[in-house]
Amino acid sequence: MLKIGLVALMIFFGIVVLALMVQSFKYLRRVEKQEAAEKKNSQPERQLHPKLQQKNKDKH
């Protein structure tokens, strides 16, 4: 009887761990998509030096 209860408890905890992993991966994917959208809409992190920007404007 004790073995059956122990096996059932282990199966239950295994299911709980798997469910938590699935939820965390879903949340991670949602956050990655949100960050990608924010990065796409924001200014680039690297910018040319003002003198180089002026030279590029003069060429075009």
Backbone torsions as a table, in degrees:
resi	resn	phi	psi	omega
1	MET	NA	-40.8	-179.6
2	LEU	-65.9	-38.1	179.6
3	LYS	-65.1	-39.3	-179.9
4	ILE	-64.0	-44.0	178.2
5	GLY	-63.4	-40.8	179.2
6	LEU	-65.0	-42.3	178.3
7	VAL	-64.9	-42.2	179.2
8	ALA	-63.8	-40.6	178.4
9	LEU	-64.8	-41.1	178.5
10	MET	-65.2	-41.4	177.7
11	ILE	-63.6	-43.1	178.8
12	PHE	-60.1	-48.2	179.8
13	PHE	-65.6	-34.6	176.0
14	GLY	-62.7	-41.9	178.4
15	ILE	-65.4	-40.8	178.8
16	VAL	-62.6	-44.4	179.6
17	VAL	-63.1	-43.6	178.2
18	LEU	-62.9	-40.7	178.9
19	ALA	-63.7	-40.8	178.0
20	LEU	-65.7	-37.3	177.5
21	MET	-64.7	-42.9	179.2
22	VAL	-61.9	-44.7	-180.0
23	GLN	-63.3	-41.7	-178.5
24	SER	-66.8	-38.5	177.5
25	PHE	-66.9	-38.5	176.3
26	LYS	-61.6	-44.9	-179.9
27	TYR	-64.5	-40.6	179.0
28	LEU	-62.1	-44.9	179.3
29	ARG	-62.3	-41.9	179.7
30	ARG	-63.1	-42.4	179.5
31	VAL	-66.8	-40.2	178.2
32	GLU	-61.9	-42.4	178.2
33	LYS	-64.1	-41.3	179.6
34	GLN	-64.6	-43.0	179.1
35	GLU	-66.0	-38.2	178.4
36	ALA	-64.4	-39.9	178.5
37	ALA	-67.1	-40.9	178.4
38	GLU	-64.8	-40.5	-179.2
39	LYS	-67.3	-37.0	-179.3
40	LYS	-65.8	-36.4	-176.7
41	ASN	-85.4	-15.2	-176.2
42	SER	-90.1	170.1	177.7
43	GLN	-70.9	149.9	176.6
44	PRO	-63.8	148.4	-177.8
45	GLU	-71.7	-33.5	-179.6
46	ARG	-92.9	135.3	176.3
47	GLN	-132.5	151.3	177.4
48	LEU	-71.3	154.0	174.1
49	HIS	-61.8	145.5	-177.6
50	PRO	-53.4	-36.4	178.9
51	LYS	-65.6	-39.8	178.6
52	LEU	-69.8	-35.4	176.1
53	GLN	-62.3	-40.3	-179.9
54	GLN	-65.2	-40.8	178.7
55	LYS	-63.4	-39.9	178.4
56	ASN	-64.9	-38.6	178.1
57	LYS	-66.3	-37.4	179.7
58	ASP	-67.2	-35.8	-179.9
59	LYS	-68.9	-35.4	-176.9
60	HIS	-95.3	NA	NA
